[in-house]
Amino acid sequence: MIVNKKNLISNFPHKNVSFNILINKLVKKKLVNFFINDTGYLSISDLKRLKLSKLFFKNNYILTDRDGVLNEKSKIHYYIRNLKELKINYTFVKKLKKIINNRKLLCISNQAGISTGDLSYINLKKINNKITSELKKNGIILKEFFISPHHYNSNNFYRKPNHGMFLRVARKYNLILDRTFYIGDDIRDIEAAYNAKTKCLYIGSKKLSVELRKKFKNILI
């Protein structure tokens, strides 16, 4: 909490009561504001919680998008629909290989082709397995894909630029989101990383406007 000392002194009931009574009093006077931190927080208030919190600082993962990053975007269709249309982005893979060290990848990707009927789950799995295999040949371990199958017109919490998938990844792999970064090639990737309080390495070709650079200046790598 950040408390204004004058408000604290002038509104305190001067007796031994719960601090919540003061907060409720300030709420009624409209002197309270708040920020919802849905990415969570870590507690070290006892040894059990300290031990649990330490797990979150052993972060050996990099978050990444798929299309336009790990593989080239399709030139014949909006979605990669099968293995024939898949082309690994070896230019990026070679660069990634130099910096990844002992880290592993976790991929967060929108795949609206599932909802539009352009892509089947079977082909999606084949495509992802092929990407995983090719990366492994280059010494890069892709641990898991996290896919949003929701329609491109959907504002589902688990579709970028919303950050629901980031929270899902963080819960499963004990990640502190502001201690990792996301590699993406789309403005939606930057927006999703911003919402998740995650740094973003933007490798897209579209130039950011002055307004967007100002908005995202604290998370762009």
N, C-alpha and C positions, 0 to 999 in steps of 0.2 A: 504493500500500500504506500501511496504518497499522500501525506496528510499536511494540510495547511495549518500551521501552528495556531494562528488566530482563530480559525474555525474550531479547532480542537479545544482550546481553552474556553472560548465563549459559550460553547454548547455542551461542555462536559457537565454532568449532573452533580459532581462533587460528592460522590459516595461510591462505595465498592459495588460496582455493577458490571455486567458483561459489556465488552467493547461493542458488541452488536447493537446495544441500545443506542450508543452514540451514532453508529453508522445509520441506523434507521431514522434517527432524528435528523441527520444531515440529508438523507434521501428525501424526506418530507419537505425540506427547505430547498430541494433541488441543488444541493451543493456537492453532489457525488456524481462522478463519471466512471466509466469502466471500459475495459478492453477484454474481449473473450479470447483467451489463449488456448485454442483447441489443439495445439501441438503438445500440450502438457508441460509438466515441470518435474524436476527431480528433487527428492527430499533426502537430506543427510542428518535428520534429527535424532536418529538412533543407529546403532551398529548394523542392524538388519537392513535398514533403508540405505545406509552408506554402501554396504556390500552390493546391493541391487543396483544402485546408481553407478557404481564403478563399471558394471557391464556395458553401460551405454557409451563409455569413453573408449572402448576398444573397437573403434570404427574402421573396418577394413573394406568398406564398400563405396563405390561411385555409382550414382544414379544416372541413367541415360535414356534418351528417347530411342526409337527404332528407325522409322522411315526418315531418310534424309541424314541419318547419323551412322547407324550400323550398316544400313543398306541404302542404295540409291533409290530415290523415288521413281515410281513407274512413269515412263514416257508415253505409254499407250493407254493408261487408265489412271483414275484418281487413287485406286487402291492396288496394292500388290495382291493378286488373287491366287497365284499358284507358283510353284517352283520355277517355271519357265520365265516368269517375270521378275524373279529375284536376282538382284545383282549386289554382291557385297561391296561396301564402300572401303576398298582396300587402302585408299589414300588416307582415310581417317584411321583405319585399323593400324597402319604402320606408325602413325604418330602416337596413337594411344598405347601401343606396345612399349614405347620408349619411356612413358611416364607412369604406367600402372603399378609398377613394383609388385607388391604382394596383395594388392587390392583385387576385389572381385566386382563384377558389374551386376546391377539390378536394373532391369529395363521396365520403364513405365510408358505405355503406348496407347494412344487412341486407335481403335480399329472399328470405325463406324461401318465398314463394309459388311460386318456381321449383321447389323441391323438393316442395311439396305438390301441384303441378299446377294451382294457381289462376292462375298467371301464366306466359305464354310469353316466351321470349327476344325474339321479334319485338315483342310489345307492350311489353316492358320498354324496348327500344331506342326505340320511338316515344314513350313517356312521357318518357324522359330527354332525347330530342331536343327535345321540346316545352318542357320545363323550361329547357333551355339557351337555346332561342330566346326565351322570354319574359324571361329574365334579361338577355339581350343587349339587348333593347329598352329595358331600364332601366339600361343602362350597366354591367352586371355580367357579367364573363366567367367562365363555368364551364368550366375547362380539361378536366376528365376525371372520370368516375364510376368508383369502385372498388366493386364489388358482391360481396357474399357470398351465393351462392345456396343455402347450406347450410340444412338443416332446423332449425326452431326448437328441436328437442330435441338438436341436435348441439352438441358442445363443440369443434368444429373451430377450429383456431388462427386461421383467417381470418374467424371470425364473432364480432362483438361479443357479450359484453364482452371477449373476447380481443383482442389488439392486433396480430395478424399483418398485417392490412390497413394499419395505420399504418406498420409497418416497410416494407411494399411501396411505399407512397407515398413514404416518406422516401428509399428507395434510388433511386427513379426521378427524383425532383425535387430531390435533394441538400438535404433538409431536416434541420435540427436540431430534433427534436421538442419539446424544452423551450423553443424560441424561437418557437413558434407556438401556436395554440389551436384547439380543436374546438368547434363549436356543435352542441348536441344537446338533445333534449327528453325523454330517457329515462334512468333510472338506469344502464342498461347503457352509455349513451354516456359518462357520467361515469367509470364503471368502466374502460372501454376507454381513455379518455384518461389515467386514473391509471396503468394498466399500461404505457402508452406514454410516461409522463413528460411528457405534454402538458397545457397548461392547458385548462380547459373552461368555456365560457360556457353555463350551463344555463338553458334557456328553457321548461322543462316546467312543467306545472301542479301536479304532485305534489310536496308538501312533503317535504323531506329530514328524516329523523330526526336526533336529536342525535348518535347514534353515527355516522351517515353524514357529517354535517357535520364532525365531528371527524376522521374518516378522510380526507376529501377536502379539508380546509381549505387545504392548500398548493397545490392546483391549481385550485380554483374561482375564477372571475372574478366 
